[in-house]
């Protein structure tokens, strides 16, 4: 369970373990297209041709598809709608081939971009999520991926809330079990293969807050639906977020050895926000940890310490603290005096 505004992790059960994501990995496929739309490298009106490969492995497969006719020309707008709303495998392959020349080249770009975004567990082998033992990503990284789409591409994200999609004289339903079943739910992506079970990346907004949930391995669609509703209810009612400090706020100070100043202020590098079960946060403690005193010179904005937050029933979190100013080396007399003092009395 993740707080979408801050990215704070509210609950984790093996959420860092790579798993087969099935069609939930199409979030990365969509992100790759979204980035190219934003960069002006293609438009919603760009037309791509349906190759025999896309037709055979998409429209003629047993998986989800949007009934793309072979050799037809289809707009990026329709392909994205099919990909997002009905999880169309044929749309994913056509977009990949149209953008990168082949699905393989597109997948290579997906993996490179995932690593750049810090999605360290992501290992993609195709654009669709079809079974491959080496096609994996963790629940945590799926939540991070969903957060990027929600935050950076709100217009495109709205497609995830559409309940149905009509193309080629066929109407198909969005499989997201939260839509219409949980107030404020507006995304995001289901997945299912025999290896993964039934999974969901879900998101909803309530009272100005947004939560993202990810789970996998349910045995049936009905089980996925009940678990989605239960988990989303818990996300809003049983968990909360607290801001400890704003980016740039002074948290404390660190001693400096042989510096022009004896201490340097320690500032939060980014907003420090923690989340978890409502009752757990009251028992947390925070401490500043660094190896010191820091040797001079110290450069402003360098990471020199961490704020460590821990407590019973809470997974320890560490937040980087940066030096709030430059601290140069002391003059030669001060350095010599300190050396003499240490030789006589040892460190204080």
Helices and strands as residue ranges (DSSP letters): E 2-3, G 22-25, H 26-38, E 47-49, H 52-54, I 55-59, E 73-75, H 76-86, H 89-100, H 103-116, H 139-152, H 154-157, G 158-161, E 164-167, E 170-173, E 185-193, E 197-206, E 209-218, H 221-237, E 239-245, E 250-257, E 263-268, E 272-277, G 281-283, E 285-289, E 294-295, E 303-311, E 314-323, H 332-345
